[in-house]
Amino acid sequence: SSDLSTIMPGSVDTEFGGAQPDLARETLRGSISWKVAPEDIAEIVLNVLRTPRRTMISSVEVRPSRPPVKA
């Protein structure tokens, strides 16, 4: 058998898709950008990998806690 965990990140502050990361996040360590920091996703991946084999995490959905308000 094989183990599979799916991690579904929402908006992550990266250059993926040609966007520039929020420089304020880099300066103030996440206190300004509304997007999820890449380090947060990395921590989630490590936690999934560290989970004992008797427990299977099938999916993790991650979203920003304070997305911008749409007008």
Disulfide bonds with the S-S distance in Angstrom:
none
